[in-house]
Structure formats: C-alpha cells, structure tokens
Amino acid sequence: MRQIQISTQKTVVTIGNFDGLHTGHIQLIKKAKEIAEGNNLKSLVCNFSCNTKGAPLICKKSQLKESLRKLNPDFLVTLDFLSEIKGLSCNEFAKAYLKKRFQAQVVVVGENFRFGKDQSGDFKTLQKLGEKYGFSVVVAKTVYAGNLPLSSTRIRQWLQNGKIELANRYLFESFTLAGTVQKGYSAGSSLLSYPTANLKLPKDVISLPFGVYQTTTVIDKKEYSSITNIGYAPTLRKKTPVVETHILNFSGDLYQKRIKVIFHKYIRKERKFSSFEGLKEQISIDLSKCDFETVN
C-alpha cells in the first residue's frame, strides 16, 4: 500500500472516515479491490485527517493506517478535511478529486454515504456526477448487527456503555489504546504488589467508562495478558485520569517505552476503597474474573 496524493493510474475508489474500521468498511475496501483486480485498475482508499462529523475517534489515525495496510489496497490517500474538503460542493469534490486527482473509473460507497458541503449529497448525487465525469458508482448494501444497521456511531455507543466484546465483534481489530509509558506514583508496585504501566488518556479518542478491563498488552510485538484500570484511581487520589495496566508474567522497566493495550472485557466500575489492603484484595478478585486462556 502506497500513501499518495495524486494518482497517475486509473483507480477504483472508496471514500469514508473508516473510523474503527468495522465490518461495513471492510466490505467496501474488499469490493473496491475485487473490482480493481478484475479490470486491471488500482484500488484507492480515501479517508480524512479528522472525523468529518466531529465525533471522537474510535482509533487514532496512525492505528487506522496500520490496519488499512493489512487490508492491502494499492493506494491510500488522507485528505485534510478542514482545509481541503469541508467547503467543497458535491460537484467540486467529484471534479477535483474523483476525476482529476484519483482518475476514478469506479467509486464504491455505502447506502448511507454522504458528501459535499453540509453533507448535501448522497449516493444518487454521486451517480449523476459519475455520468458527468466518467465514473460508475457501486453501492454496497448496509451491514447489520442483528436488526440494527452497523455504523461507527453504533460502535462508539457500545464502547461508551462498556460493551467491549460486542464492539470488538464488528471491528477489524479489537479496541486498542497505544502510547508511551509515563512515570507513575509507584503505588502499584510498592503498596499493592501489582506494578502498572501508565499511559495518558488520549484526548481525541473515545473514552471508555472508568473502570477495570481485561486486556492484552503488546510490548516489542510480544503479547502479555493484563488487567487495566481507566480513571482517577480514587483510592490513590490521582488528579487526572490515567490508563494503568498490570501486566502478567512480565518484569522490566517500561518507562518511556511504547506499548499497545488491547481491550477485551469490562469487569467492573471504578470505586474507592477504604484501604490499600481492600484494593489489593479486589484486584485479586478482578484477575479471577478474567478468562485469559480464551483470549490469548
């Protein structure tokens, strides 16, 4: 997959935020690849530098790029939505980007696709513009989660309600927070015998409910079973929310090291304990509720 800005080859384009990269997105990308391969064209995925609807991200753009690389389209284009795209009419976008920059022969979109200034255009608008600018439009059917149409909005709702397992079922890769390990208070190690790797809570990514989760932590491409608390750690009286992860069967200094924490299951709400001993006992109970063998 190559990151490009202008295509010199004819393409099959699919467009969207692709936030979280769920089953519906995957269907679009695979369809674009299938059409491209069958017609001696190149597949091109076009996404945007921020969520076009202003919603918090399900995954950081760097993580999304890693996931898209695994789906292996020929080209990836990331457009700056605020400076390049937001003010364009449907016609301006189709002419400047689909026709001229991407040399689109086919455009693959979903039934709920919207584009143009103020989201004024839909797939029918795109079909009319395709007749004008020389590309055809393939409309993929909506993917359903049970009886409900699947969307990034629905994935966000599930995550915000702690329904991690349900969200992960439809995501290309399980919900993940990644970052550089920060200096903590050392209470996990010195007072509780449960040392933790601490990450800052990202501001641009959706916030899970504060509480305890079963997780997997990736260090230098190796996976370790872990348990993670998101929140203020009220027993320790922290002033800002943090992501604290206790990693099983690992010893070593992770300070300033980059790690990934993959979330599997919500265990309980965050709460304050009257003593460190009470918190220590609860952590032991939390660990007993984790099914690490099933995940790893």
C-alpha positions as CSV (number, residue, x, y, z in Angstrom):
1,M,0.0,0.0,0.0
2,R,1.4,3.4,-1.0
3,Q,0.5,6.7,0.5
4,I,-0.1,9.1,-2.4
5,Q,-1.8,12.5,-3.1
6,I,-2.3,12.2,-6.9
7,S,-2.8,9.0,-8.9
8,T,-1.2,8.6,-12.2
9,Q,-3.1,5.4,-12.8
10,K,-6.8,4.7,-13.2
11,T,-8.5,3.6,-10.0
12,V,-11.4,2.1,-8.1
13,V,-12.0,4.5,-5.2
14,T,-13.8,4.0,-1.9
15,I,-14.3,7.0,0.4
16,G,-15.0,7.5,4.1
17,N,-13.8,8.2,7.6
18,F,-13.3,4.4,8.1
19,D,-13.1,5.2,11.9
20,G,-12.6,2.0,13.8
21,L,-12.5,0.0,10.5
22,H,-15.6,-2.1,11.1
23,T,-17.2,-4.9,9.1
24,G,-19.0,-2.4,6.8
25,H,-15.8,-0.6,6.0
26,I,-14.0,-3.8,5.3
27,Q,-16.8,-4.8,2.8
28,L,-16.3,-1.6,0.9
29,I,-12.5,-1.9,0.7
30,K,-12.7,-5.6,-0.4
31,K,-15.3,-4.7,-3.0
32,A,-13.0,-2.0,-4.4
33,K,-10.1,-4.4,-4.5
34,E,-12.1,-7.0,-6.2
35,I,-13.4,-4.7,-9.0
36,A,-9.8,-3.2,-9.5
37,E,-8.2,-6.7,-9.8
38,G,-10.9,-7.8,-12.3
39,N,-10.5,-4.7,-14.5
40,N,-6.7,-4.0,-14.5
41,L,-7.2,-1.0,-12.2
42,K,-5.7,0.1,-8.9
43,S,-7.7,0.2,-5.6
44,L,-7.6,3.5,-3.8
45,V,-8.9,4.2,-0.2
46,C,-9.6,7.8,0.5
47,N,-10.0,8.9,4.1
48,F,-9.7,12.1,6.1
49,S,-7.4,13.7,8.6
50,C,-10.2,14.0,11.2
51,N,-13.7,12.7,11.7
52,T,-15.9,14.6,9.3
53,K,-18.8,14.6,11.7
54,G,-16.7,15.9,14.7
55,A,-17.1,12.7,16.7
56,P,-14.3,11.4,18.9
57,L,-12.2,8.8,17.1
58,I,-12.5,5.0,17.8
59,C,-8.8,4.7,16.9
60,K,-6.0,7.1,16.2
61,K,-5.2,7.8,12.6
62,S,-1.8,6.1,13.0
63,Q,-3.5,2.9,14.2
64,L,-6.0,3.2,11.3
65,K,-3.2,3.4,8.8
66,E,-1.6,0.2,10.3
67,S,-5.0,-1.6,10.0
68,L,-5.6,-0.4,6.4
69,R,-2.1,-1.6,5.4
70,K,-3.2,-5.2,6.4
71,L,-6.1,-5.0,4.0
72,N,-3.6,-4.0,1.3
73,P,-5.3,-1.6,-1.1
74,D,-2.9,-0.3,-3.7
75,F,-3.1,3.3,-2.6
76,L,-4.1,5.3,0.5
77,V,-5.0,9.0,0.3
78,T,-5.6,11.0,3.5
79,L,-7.2,14.4,2.8
80,D,-7.2,17.3,5.2
81,F,-10.9,17.7,5.7
82,L,-11.0,21.1,7.3
83,S,-8.6,22.9,4.9
84,E,-9.3,20.9,1.7
85,I,-12.7,19.3,1.7
86,K,-15.3,20.8,4.1
87,G,-16.3,23.8,1.9
88,L,-16.5,22.0,-1.4
89,S,-19.8,21.3,-3.2
90,C,-20.5,17.8,-4.4
91,N,-19.6,18.8,-8.0
92,E,-16.4,20.4,-6.9
93,F,-15.3,17.3,-5.0
94,A,-16.2,15.0,-7.8
95,K,-14.4,17.1,-10.4
96,A,-11.3,18.0,-8.4
97,Y,-10.7,14.7,-6.6
98,L,-12.5,11.8,-8.1
99,K,-11.9,12.8,-11.8
100,K,-8.7,14.7,-11.7
101,R,-6.6,13.6,-8.7
102,F,-7.8,10.0,-8.4
103,Q,-8.6,9.2,-12.1
104,A,-11.6,7.2,-10.7
105,Q,-13.3,4.8,-13.1
106,V,-15.4,3.3,-10.3
107,V,-16.4,4.6,-6.9
108,V,-17.6,2.2,-4.2
109,V,-19.7,3.6,-1.4
110,G,-22.3,2.5,1.2
111,E,-26.1,3.2,1.1
112,N,-25.7,5.9,3.8
113,F,-22.8,7.7,2.0
114,R,-22.9,11.5,2.3
115,F,-20.6,14.1,0.8
116,G,-20.3,17.7,-0.2
117,K,-20.7,20.9,1.8
118,D,-23.1,20.3,4.7
119,Q,-23.4,16.6,3.7
120,S,-25.7,17.7,0.9
121,G,-25.0,14.8,-1.4
122,D,-25.8,11.1,-1.3
123,F,-25.1,8.1,-3.5
124,K,-27.7,9.2,-6.0
125,T,-26.0,12.6,-6.3
126,L,-22.7,10.7,-6.8
127,Q,-24.3,8.6,-9.6
128,K,-25.4,11.7,-11.5
129,L,-21.9,13.2,-11.2
130,G,-20.4,9.9,-12.3
131,E,-22.3,10.2,-15.6
132,K,-20.9,13.7,-16.0
133,Y,-17.3,12.9,-15.1
134,G,-16.9,9.4,-16.5
135,F,-17.0,7.0,-13.5
136,S,-19.6,4.4,-12.4
137,V,-20.8,4.0,-8.8
138,V,-21.2,0.7,-6.9
139,V,-23.4,0.9,-3.8
140,A,-22.7,-1.8,-1.2
141,K,-25.6,-2.9,0.9
142,T,-25.7,-1.9,4.6
143,V,-24.2,-4.4,7.0
144,Y,-26.4,-5.2,10.0
145,A,-25.5,-6.0,13.6
146,G,-28.5,-8.1,14.5
147,N,-31.5,-6.0,13.4
148,L,-29.5,-2.7,13.6
149,P,-27.5,-1.1,10.8
150,L,-23.8,-1.2,11.6
151,S,-22.0,2.2,11.8
152,S,-19.1,3.9,13.6
153,T,-21.7,5.8,15.7
154,R,-23.2,2.5,16.9
155,I,-19.7,1.2,17.7
156,R,-19.0,4.3,19.8
157,Q,-22.2,3.9,21.7
158,W,-21.3,0.3,22.6
159,L,-17.8,1.4,23.7
160,Q,-19.2,4.2,25.8
161,N,-21.5,1.8,27.5
162,G,-18.7,-0.7,28.2
163,K,-19.9,-3.3,25.7
164,I,-16.4,-4.1,24.6
165,E,-17.0,-7.6,23.5
166,L,-19.9,-6.5,21.2
167,A,-17.9,-3.7,19.7
168,N,-14.9,-5.9,19.1
169,R,-17.0,-8.5,17.2
170,Y,-17.5,-6.0,14.4
171,L,-14.1,-4.2,14.5
172,F,-11.3,-5.3,12.2
173,E,-9.0,-5.1,15.3
174,S,-10.1,-5.0,18.9
175,F,-10.4,-1.6,20.6
176,T,-6.8,-0.5,21.5
177,L,-5.1,2.3,23.3
178,A,-1.4,2.9,22.5
179,G,1.1,5.3,23.8
180,T,4.4,5.8,25.7
181,V,4.6,4.6,29.3
182,Q,4.6,7.6,31.7
183,K,6.1,7.9,35.2
184,G,3.5,6.8,37.8
185,Y,3.1,7.1,41.5
186,S,4.8,3.7,42.1
187,A,2.0,2.8,44.5
188,G,1.0,-0.2,42.4
189,S,4.4,-1.7,42.9
190,S,5.3,-0.5,46.4
191,L,1.9,-0.7,48.2
192,L,-0.1,-3.2,46.2
193,S,2.4,-5.6,44.8
194,Y,0.7,-5.0,41.4
195,P,3.1,-2.8,39.3
196,T,1.5,-0.9,36.5
197,A,2.5,0.6,33.2
198,N,0.7,4.0,32.9
199,L,-0.5,5.7,29.7
200,K,-2.1,9.1,29.3
201,L,-5.7,9.0,28.4
202,P,-5.8,10.3,24.8
203,K,-8.0,13.4,24.3
204,D,-9.0,12.7,20.7
205,V,-10.1,9.0,21.1
206,I,-13.4,7.9,22.6
207,S,-13.4,7.4,26.4
208,L,-14.4,4.1,27.8
209,P,-16.3,4.1,31.1
210,F,-14.0,4.4,34.0
211,G,-13.3,1.0,35.5
212,V,-11.4,-2.2,35.2
213,Y,-10.9,-4.2,32.0
214,Q,-9.4,-7.5,30.9
215,T,-6.7,-6.6,28.3
216,T,-3.7,-7.8,26.4
217,T,-0.6,-5.7,26.3
218,V,1.8,-5.7,23.4
219,I,5.4,-5.0,24.1
220,D,8.0,-5.3,21.3
221,K,5.4,-7.2,19.3
222,K,5.0,-9.8,22.1
223,E,1.6,-10.2,23.8
224,Y,1.1,-10.4,27.5
225,S,-2.2,-11.0,29.5
226,S,-3.0,-7.9,31.5
227,I,-5.7,-6.1,33.5
228,T,-6.3,-2.4,33.1
229,N,-7.9,0.4,35.1
230,I,-9.1,3.6,33.4
231,G,-9.9,6.5,35.7
232,Y,-8.7,8.6,38.6
233,A,-7.7,5.6,40.8
234,P,-9.7,7.3,43.7
235,T,-8.0,5.1,46.4
236,L,-4.7,6.7,45.3
237,R,-6.3,10.1,44.8
238,K,-4.9,10.9,41.4
239,K,-5.8,14.3,39.9
240,T,-6.1,13.3,36.2
241,P,-7.5,10.2,34.6
242,V,-4.9,7.6,33.5
243,V,-4.7,4.2,31.9
244,E,-3.0,1.8,34.4
245,T,-2.1,-1.7,33.3
246,H,-0.8,-4.5,35.4
247,I,1.0,-7.0,33.0
248,L,1.2,-10.6,34.0
249,N,4.4,-12.6,33.7
250,F,6.4,-9.6,32.8
251,S,9.3,-7.9,34.6
252,G,11.3,-5.0,33.4
253,D,11.4,-1.2,33.1
254,L,8.8,0.1,30.6
255,Y,9.3,3.8,31.3
256,Q,9.3,5.8,28.0
257,K,8.6,2.6,26.0
258,R,5.8,2.4,23.5
259,I,3.1,-0.2,24.2
260,K,-0.4,-1.2,23.0
261,V,-3.2,-2.1,25.3
262,I,-5.9,-4.2,23.6
263,F,-9.3,-4.3,25.5
264,H,-11.4,-7.5,25.7
265,K,-13.9,-7.2,28.5
266,Y,-15.3,-4.7,31.0
267,I,-15.1,-6.2,34.5
268,R,-16.4,-3.5,37.0
269,K,-16.8,0.2,37.7
270,E,-14.0,2.2,39.3
271,R,-14.6,2.7,43.0
272,K,-12.8,4.0,46.1
273,F,-11.6,1.6,48.8
274,S,-11.1,2.4,52.4
275,S,-7.6,0.8,52.5
276,F,-4.9,-0.3,50.2
277,E,-5.5,-3.8,51.5
278,G,-9.1,-3.7,50.4
279,L,-8.0,-2.6,46.9
280,K,-5.3,-5.3,46.8
281,E,-8.0,-8.0,47.6
282,Q,-10.3,-6.6,44.9
283,I,-7.5,-6.7,42.2
284,S,-7.1,-10.4,43.0
285,I,-10.9,-10.9,42.6
286,D,-10.8,-8.9,39.3
287,L,-8.0,-11.2,38.0
288,S,-10.0,-14.2,38.8
289,K,-12.8,-12.9,36.6
290,C,-10.5,-12.7,33.5
291,D,-10.5,-15.6,31.0
292,F,-7.0,-15.2,29.8
293,E,-6.8,-18.6,28.1
294,T,-9.7,-17.8,25.8
295,V,-8.3,-14.5,24.7
296,N,-4.6,-15.5,24.4
